[in-house]
Amino acid sequence: MLELRDSEFNLWAKDYDMDVKKSERENRYPFAAYRDVLNTIYKKIPINEKKVILDIGFGTGVLTKRLYDDGHKIYGVDFSEEMLKISKSKMPDAVLVQFDFSKGLPEEFSNIIFDYVISTYAIHHLTDEQKIELITKMLKNLKDDGAIIFGDVSFKNTEEMLQAKEKDKDIWDDEEHYIIADKMAKLLPYLKVNFEKLSYCSGVLTIRKSD
């Protein structure tokens, strides 16, 4: 999987931010409300407390750079070597690793405890089964009062997803596995799962350990 994703995203890396802006400006799938998604996640992390943060699929580092500049300790994994180079140039002191996160976390992160695990527009590359497997693995590296936060193409229920798919059938990608919040909550009954809808095709899913 890593070789395929690396090749795809190396080609996309230079134009990624421009493509995102175009999609957001037109309020169309997949990046409608993109800045709202990133800002919602950003505001969940205290600015006056230095946290240890893992970014899954950091891409060009748009959100992670803001957190890095706030003084948080940043770790990250991404499929793409080119994305890594772009982000490393922005965040030289961040610990960024090229890794296939469908397999969990890289060995060098195995003993690190994170306050937050974040991911924007990356988790849809994993099937629901792989998402649950990854979340389960990450819980071992998450503080008891920490959170896993996904911002992505996502929906409260299947009906909302089907409506969005019909609206954007000319550009919809059937190979992706988008978050259905109700389904995730059922698959993770032992965790607190909260969904914030930010556009017709995007939202933020926050997962916390139960008391």
Secondary structure, 3 states (H helix, E strand, C coil): CHHHHHHHHHHHHHHHHHHHHHHHHCCCCCCCCHHHHHHHHHHCCCCCCCCEEEEECCCCCHHHHHHHHCCCEEEEEECCHHHHHHHHHHCCCCEEEECCHHHCCCHHHCCCCEEEEEEECCHHHCCHHHHHHHHHHHHCCEEEEEEEEEEEEEECCHHHHHHHHHHCCCCCCCCCCCEEHHHHHHHCCCEEEEEEEEECCEEEEEEEECC
